Amino acid sequence: MQFSLREDLTPDLRQLLDEHWEILEATIQPYAAIVLHPQPTLSLWQSKVGSVPYLPKNIEYPKGADGQELQLLAQINFAEVPSLPNFPQAGILQFYIAPENELYGADLENLSATDNFRVLYFSEIETDEAQLTTDFSFLPEFESPLLGSAALQFEKKFSPISGGDYRFHDSLGKLLSEFHDDLIWEYADKVNDGVGHRIGGYPGFTQADPREWKEAYLDHDCLLFQLDSEQVQNANCFVDLMWGDTGIANFFIKSEALKKLDFSNVLFNWDCC
């Protein structure tokens, strides 16, 4: 596993983690870190945020409860993603949100309610463009947390549990708090705060893990996808991705469902400062 502690840890935290390395090591998971590369023109098949989706003509464009078309938030072509346990090895996974909705499609009373967000997966990819929707002029101009479009670049990394994950207290948090609560804050800051765009691994939050809210959410133990707030620009394009006041959006799934490539029960949540 390619993970090592930072050099600037305080002596107390480093000693504690070294002495209990087996607890930390047991939580280490791989994930795909994502970098956005602003780009105004993107192919129908490639991984991206924004732009228009890969959509076979026999598939109806997803709509919200009010009949309004949803916006493509992100599309992941797993042929471009480093191999991750249980995740698809191929196919296209898409995330749609309701940009006109106050919470962009999230339902805080029922995070799995898909009235105003959608996750679609295509296990086999049609390469004949004649079989795909290519005219998206029917889409409105979205008022959205996402302006612009970007290609996605992936890099496989490893990290232990994040300080915000609901399981942190039972693994490392309890141990750290026995010494000093400040060590918990340092861990979250310097070992893994969970922030950033990613597939898999552990999540980050500006507030708290929503899976602690209801017992039914606890078995959604896998971070399927996370999109953080970011503004990035190059000579070709500007991308403004902002969840409220610099928030983070997360999509969670049950590990058993992920193994079956069943994306019918996914939690969608975002929070901000």
Secondary structure, DSSP 8 states (H G I E B T S, - for coil): ------TT--HHHHHHHHHTHHHHHTT-EEEEEEEEEE-S---SSS-EESS----BTTS---B-TTS-B-EEEEEEEGGGS---TTS-SSSEEEEEE-TTSTTTT--TT-TT--SSEEEEEESS----GGGB----TTS-----SEES-EEEEEEEEEE---TTSTTHIIIIIHHHHTT-HHHHHHHHHHT----SSEEES----SS--GGGS-GGGTT--EEEEEEE-EEEE-SS-EEEE--TTT-EEEEEE-HHHHHTT--SS-EEEEE--
